[in-house]
Amino acid sequence: MPRTVHVTRYVTPLREGGSMPAVVEADDDGMYVLKFRGAGQGPRALVAEWIVGSLARALGFDVPEIVFAELDPVLARTEGDPEIQALIRASDGLNLALDYLPGAANFDPLAWEPDPALASRIVWFDAFASNVDRSTRNPNLMLWHRRLYLIDHGAALYFHHGWDGDPARADAAFPLVRDHVLLPWADAVAQADAELAPQLTPALIAGIVAQVPDAWLGGPDAFTDADGQRAAYVDYLVRRVRNRAAFVEGIADARG
């Protein structure tokens, strides 16, 4: 199970993203980047952040530690910005946070050329996860202690915004991979596929999905309950691994 921390102090907003995450301090004296359940993208962004970030960590990618974060709306009293006050109040309860990486720098391909093998693995994984947010405009990659960290997976699994649980969507290619910031270096996708796909076992996927909190599930979609929605996520992701030829070929087409 992930650790759960309690937010004790709102430090500063991070206004680069549309969801306006924030640097916060928690009761373990750690600093975290908090993703708010009450932000515009809603709790589905936290679901994607947890599932995709946890799968990436399980595959050996560098991803900041992901924790669950309890937020008390009383913290809104100390904030002068009405927008921040409203966001804190709307996010009462369980949210998600990632370990803050002090001194990390945004990835710039003109300043740091990625290793082709690593680039291939990241491109393969992002095509699997339907991550629309790893473009040159917004790479969501950080350099920290000379290692490349993957951050901000809230825009992955974009299909689940208005989803009826139909796993057939898993069979599709991922055309937006053509905009991936690392695509020019991804010349070993076949090797990445052979390495990563066997590790994405049904047991691994089910174990990670099982930990999605009930509070982040539900909504207008056609699911009987939270467990039914979790089962739909598992079915989708397992099927996407099994029928990955479509998105693997799509990467080759995009490079071609």
C-alpha positions in Angstrom: 0.0 0.0 0.0 1.2 3.6 -0.6 2.1 5.7 2.3 -0.5 8.3 3.4 0.6 11.7 4.6 -1.3 14.6 6.1 -0.8 18.0 4.5 0.3 20.6 7.1 1.2 23.6 5.0 0.5 25.0 1.6 3.8 26.4 0.3 3.4 27.6 -3.2 1.3 27.0 -6.3 2.8 25.5 -9.5 0.9 27.4 -12.2 2.6 25.7 -15.2 -0.2 23.1 -15.4 -3.9 23.5 -15.9 -4.7 21.7 -12.7 -2.6 24.1 -10.6 -0.8 21.6 -8.3 1.1 23.0 -5.4 4.2 22.4 -3.3 3.1 21.4 0.2 4.6 20.2 3.4 3.3 17.1 5.2 3.4 15.7 8.7 6.5 13.6 7.9 8.4 16.9 7.3 8.6 16.0 3.6 7.9 18.3 0.7 5.5 17.1 -2.0 3.8 18.2 -5.2 0.1 17.9 -4.4 -2.4 17.0 -7.1 -5.8 18.2 -6.1 -8.9 16.0 -6.4 -11.0 19.2 -6.8 -9.0 20.5 -9.8 -10.7 21.0 -13.2 -9.7 17.5 -14.5 -11.4 15.9 -11.5 -10.5 12.7 -9.6 -9.8 10.8 -12.9 -6.5 12.6 -13.2 -5.5 11.2 -9.8 -6.5 7.7 -11.0 -4.3 8.1 -14.0 -1.5 9.5 -11.9 -1.6 6.6 -9.5 -2.0 3.8 -12.0 0.4 5.0 -14.7 3.0 6.4 -12.3 3.0 3.2 -10.2 3.3 1.0 -13.3 6.2 3.1 -14.5 7.9 2.7 -11.1 7.3 -1.1 -11.2 9.0 -1.2 -14.6 12.1 0.6 -13.2 11.6 4.1 -14.5 12.6 6.9 -12.3 9.4 8.4 -10.9 9.1 10.4 -7.7 7.5 8.5 -4.8 3.7 8.6 -5.0 1.8 9.0 -1.8 -1.8 9.5 -0.8 -2.3 12.9 0.9 -5.1 13.9 3.3 -6.0 17.5 3.0 -7.9 19.5 5.6 -9.9 22.4 4.1 -9.0 24.5 7.2 -5.7 25.2 5.4 -7.7 27.5 3.0 -8.0 30.1 5.8 -4.3 31.1 5.5 -4.4 31.6 1.8 -5.2 35.0 0.3 -5.9 33.9 -3.2 -9.6 33.1 -3.6 -8.9 30.6 -6.4 -6.5 28.6 -4.1 -9.0 28.8 -1.3 -11.7 27.3 -3.5 -9.3 24.6 -4.7 -8.4 23.5 -1.2 -12.0 23.4 0.0 -13.0 21.4 -3.1 -10.3 18.9 -2.4 -11.2 18.0 1.2 -10.1 14.5 2.0 -7.8 12.1 0.1 -5.6 13.5 -2.7 -2.4 12.4 -4.3 1.1 13.8 -4.0 4.6 13.1 -5.4 7.9 13.6 -3.7 9.3 17.1 -4.4 12.6 17.0 -6.3 14.5 20.1 -5.1 16.8 21.6 -7.7 15.4 19.4 -10.5 15.6 21.0 -14.0 13.1 20.7 -16.9 14.3 18.4 -19.6 15.7 20.2 -22.6 16.7 18.0 -25.6 19.0 20.8 -26.8 21.0 20.6 -23.6 20.8 16.9 -22.7 20.6 14.2 -25.3 18.7 11.1 -24.0 20.0 7.5 -24.2 18.2 5.9 -27.2 17.4 2.7 -25.2 15.8 4.8 -22.4 14.0 7.0 -24.9 12.6 3.9 -26.6 11.4 2.5 -23.3 9.7 5.7 -22.4 8.0 6.1 -25.8 6.8 2.5 -25.7 5.4 3.0 -22.2 3.7 6.3 -23.0 2.0 4.7 -26.1 0.8 1.9 -23.9 -0.6 4.3 -21.3 -2.0 6.7 -24.0 -0.1 9.6 -22.4 -0.9 12.7 -24.4 1.3 15.0 -22.3 5.0 14.2 -23.2 5.4 16.6 -26.1 8.0 19.1 -26.9 5.7 21.8 -25.6 5.3 20.1 -22.2 7.7 17.1 -21.8 6.9 16.3 -18.1 10.5 15.1 -17.7 12.9 16.3 -15.1 16.6 16.0 -14.7 17.6 15.3 -11.1 21.0 14.1 -10.1 21.8 13.4 -13.7 18.8 11.0 -14.1 15.7 11.5 -16.1 12.5 11.4 -14.0 9.0 10.9 -15.4 6.4 13.2 -13.8 2.8 14.2 -14.2 0.8 11.3 -15.6 -2.6 12.8 -14.9 -3.3 13.2 -18.6 -2.6 9.5 -19.4 -5.5 7.1 -19.9 -7.4 9.9 -21.5 -10.1 7.6 -22.7 -11.5 7.2 -19.2 -13.1 10.7 -19.3 -16.5 9.6 -20.4 -16.0 5.8 -20.5 -18.4 2.9 -20.4 -15.8 0.2 -19.5 -15.6 -1.2 -23.0 -12.1 -2.7 -23.2 -12.1 -2.7 -27.0 -10.6 0.7 -26.9 -7.4 -1.0 -25.8 -6.8 -2.4 -29.3 -6.2 1.0 -30.8 -3.0 2.6 -31.9 -1.8 5.9 -30.3 -1.5 8.4 -33.1 -0.4 11.2 -30.8 2.9 9.4 -30.2 4.0 11.4 -33.3 4.3 14.4 -30.9 6.4 12.6 -28.3 9.5 14.7 -27.3 11.7 11.5 -27.2 10.5 10.0 -30.5 13.6 11.1 -32.5 15.8 9.0 -30.2 13.5 6.0 -29.9 15.3 3.7 -32.3 15.0 0.5 -30.2 11.3 0.1 -29.7 11.3 -3.6 -30.6 13.8 -4.2 -27.8 11.8 -2.1 -25.4 8.7 -4.1 -26.3 10.4 -7.4 -25.6 11.7 -6.1 -22.3 8.7 -4.3 -20.9 5.6 -6.2 -22.1 6.4 -9.4 -20.1 6.7 -7.4 -16.9 3.2 -5.9 -17.2 1.6 -9.0 -15.9 -2.1 -9.2 -15.0 -1.1 -9.6 -11.3 1.0 -6.5 -11.3 -1.8 -4.5 -13.0 -4.5 -5.8 -10.7 -2.5 -5.1 -7.6 -1.9 -1.4 -8.6 -5.5 -0.8 -9.7 -6.8 -2.4 -6.5 -5.3 0.4 -4.5 -7.2 3.2 -6.3 -9.4 4.7 -3.5 -13.2 4.5 -3.8 -13.3 8.3 -3.4 -11.7 8.7 -6.8 -14.0 6.4 -8.6 -17.6 6.6 -9.7 -19.2 9.3 -11.8 -21.5 9.3 -14.7 -20.1 6.2 -16.4 -21.9 2.8 -16.6 -20.2 1.0 -13.7 -22.2 -0.8 -11.0 -19.7 0.1 -8.3 -16.1 0.9 -7.5 -15.0 -2.7 -7.8 -16.7 -3.0 -11.2 -14.8 0.1 -12.4 -11.5 -1.3 -11.1 -12.2 -4.5 -12.9 -12.8 -2.5 -16.1 -9.4 -0.8 -15.8 -7.7 -4.1 -15.3 -9.4 -5.6 -18.3 -8.4 -2.6 -20.4 -4.8 -2.6 -19.4 -4.3 -6.4 -19.7 -5.9 -6.3 -23.1 -3.7 -3.4 -24.2 -0.5 -5.4 -23.3 -1.9 -8.5 -25.1 -2.8 -6.5 -28.3 0.1 -4.1 -28.2 1.0 -4.6 -31.9 -1.2 -1.7 -32.9 0.6 0.9 -30.8 4.0 -0.6 -31.4 3.5 -0.4 -35.2 2.1 3.1 -34.7 5.4 4.1 -33.1 7.3 2.8 -36.1 4.9 4.6 -38.5 5.4 7.9 -36.6 9.2 7.5 -36.8 9.0 6.6 -40.4 
